[in-house]
Amino acid sequence: MRVVFVHGACVRDGSWWWHLAAAALQERGISSVAPALPSCGEGERPAGPQGPGLSEDVAAVRAVLTEGDEPTVIVAHSYGGIVAAEAAVGVDTVRHLALVSSYLPEPGESLSTFGTDAPPPFLDFDPDGGTFGARPELFAETFAQDCPPDIAREAAALVVRQTLAVTQQPVRAVAWHDLPTTYVVCTEDRGTPAAAQREFSRRADKVIEVKAGHHPFLSRPETVADIIASLS
């Protein structure tokens, strides 16, 4: 089995975000990969009004999913659930979809479908510049309050601006209708409240609650690795 990790919005370097959980999985003999998301500026084109969007993110993840014939588990975080839902459609090697404090869309739904009337205070939207991002000064207390200080600092340094259009672009099809799906609710999450996660999780086959903030793979990597390993 291998694991394909899909990171969330407004950050770069998926391999770093998942590195602690990836190391714990490697000790169990499970390999993993974390593809880059073009809409976060992780490619040849910068984020912005003409920048890469959801379709490019889906294509990037799908390219990794279709490499080889090893049975695969997708683990998606936050916005990554939007990407993974479509990227896995029709990929025979994918055996399970796991979502961590994530969105779980139906066809036609987008990130904005799950938004609130007022923008959350920890995000900054720039319609003219065509990007959005997490406010650096609020990042640690919102998204990494339960992480070691050095990890929280490293995480904050990887925050980037992302193409704003991804918030409105709907998924065209979803894999979770046909795949076993596990949802990990993070009960101490200050970015995506647990109540909202529990609503999303109603669409999943199995729900696991973990006492952690928005990034349990950084604050409780062994727990996350145990969950993933149990899906094989």
N, C-alpha and C positions, 0 to 999 in steps of 0.2 A: 504494500500500500504506500502511496505517496499523498502528501497534503499540498494543496494549492491555497495559499493565503491571499486574501484580497483586502487591502487596507481601506481605511475610511477617507472622508473628505478632508481637503485642505492640508494634507501632509504629503511628504515625499519619502522615498526610501523605505519601501515596504519590508525589505529584509531586516532593517533595523527594528521596526515596530514589532516584528514577530520573533526577533532573534532569541529571546529567552525561552519562549515556548518551543521554538524550533530546536534549540539545543536539548531541551528536555525530551522532545520526541526522538531526536537522533539517538539518545541514550537507550531508547526503546526499539531502535532499529527502524525507525520511520523517517523517511526523507521528506523534505519539503522545499517549496519554491514560492517566492512572493513577487509576482509580476508588477512592473511599474504601470501607473495609470497616466495616460497622456494628458487628461484634462487637468492634472495637477502640475503640469509643466514638465513632466518626466519624459520628454521626447524632443523631437526636433522643433516643434512649434510651441511657442509660449502660450500660457493661459490668457484668455482675453476674448473680445467680441468675435474674432475670427479664429479663436483657438479650438483645440480638440474638445469634443464633448463626450456624451455617454456612448455613442456608437463606437468611438475610438477606444474607449475604456473596455467596452464589451469585446471588441476585436482583439485587444491585447491579451485579455484573460483567456479568451477562447483559443488563441494561438498556443498558449501554454497547455491548456486542457487537452488539446488534440495531439500533443506530442507523445508518441509512444502508446503502449497498450496496457500500462500498469493501472490497476484499480485505484481510483482517486477519490479523496474526500475534499470538498471545497469548504474552507472556513472563511467566512466573510464578516467584516466588522462595519457597523454603522452604514454609511453610504455604500460600502462594498457589497451589501446585500442587494442593492438595486442592480449593480453590475453583474454579480454572480448569478442572479435569477435568470437573466437572459443569456449570459455567456455559456451556461451549462446545457442549454436546450439541445437535445438530440446528440449529446456527447456520450457514447456508449460506455466509456470507461468510468464515468462519474457514478459513484455508488451512494454518496450521501452528501447532503448539504447542511452545514452547521452555521448558524447565525449568532453572532455575539453582539448584544445590544444593537441590533440591526433592523433595517427596514425589510419587509417581506411583501413585495408588491404583487398585485394582480396586473395582467396586461392592461395597458392604458394608463396606469398610475405612474406618477413621478415622485421625486423627492418632495416637491411642493405639495403633493396630495396630503402628506403627513405633517405639514407645517402648521404653525399657529397663526392667528390673525396678526399679531405683532412680532417682528423679528426678535429672536432671543438676544439678550444683552451681550452675550459672549461671542456673537458673530458680527462681522462687519461686511456690509453689502455695498458695492460700488457699481451701480448700473452703467454709469458713463464709461468706466474702465472695463466693464464686462467681467468682473471678477468678484469673488467673495472669499472670506477667510476668517479664521479664529482670531480674536483680539489677544495679542501676545500677553498683555498684562493680566488677563483673566484666565489664561490657558491652564496654569498649574492648579488653581483652586477649583476650576470647573471640570477638567478632564483627567487630572493626575493627582488628586489630593491624597490618594492612598498609595502612591508609588514612592520608592526611595528618592530622596532629594536629587541625587545625581542622575537618576533615570528621568525624573521630571524635567531637569534642566536640559538634558540631551533631547528629550521629546520636544520641548518648546523650540529648540533650535531647528527643528525639521518642519515647522509650520510654514505653509506656503499659500499663495493665492491660487484659487482654482477657477476655471471657466464657469461663470455664473449660469450659463445656459443649461448646465447639467441639472439644475434644480427644477427645470420645466420640461425636460425631455422625457417622454414616457417610455417604459419598456414595451416591446412589441410582443413578447412571449415570455413565459416563465417555466423554469424547469421544476420548481418545487411541487407542481401538481402531480408529477410523475416520479419524484424521488423521495426517499425517506428524508425527513427534515427534522433537525433538532434545533431548538432555540435556547440560547443561554441568556437568561435575564440577569442583569447586573443590578443588584438591589440598592447599591449606594451611588449609582450613576447620577451626576449632577447635570450632565449634558442632555441625555435622553432619559427622562424620569422612568422609574420602574413601572409606574402605572401605564405609561405609553407602551413600554416594551411588552407588558403582559397582553395588551390589546393586539400588538403585532403577532405575539406568540400563539394566539388562538388559531392561526393558520398552519402552525407546525404540528408534526406528529408527536413530538416529545418536547417537554419543557424542563430545563434544569435551572435552578436559581443559585446564584453565587453571590456571596457578600463581598462585593468589589465595586470599584468605580468604573468609569467608561472604558478603561484599558486593562482588563483583568489579566491579559497575556503579558503585561509588564509588572503588575502588582502581585499576581498569583499564577505565575507561569506553570508551575507543577500541576495545579488544579486544572488549568486549561488543557495541558498535555494529557492528563488522565482522561478528561472528557473525550478529547479527540481520539485517543488510542482505543477507547471503548467502542468507537463507531466502526472500527475495522471489521 
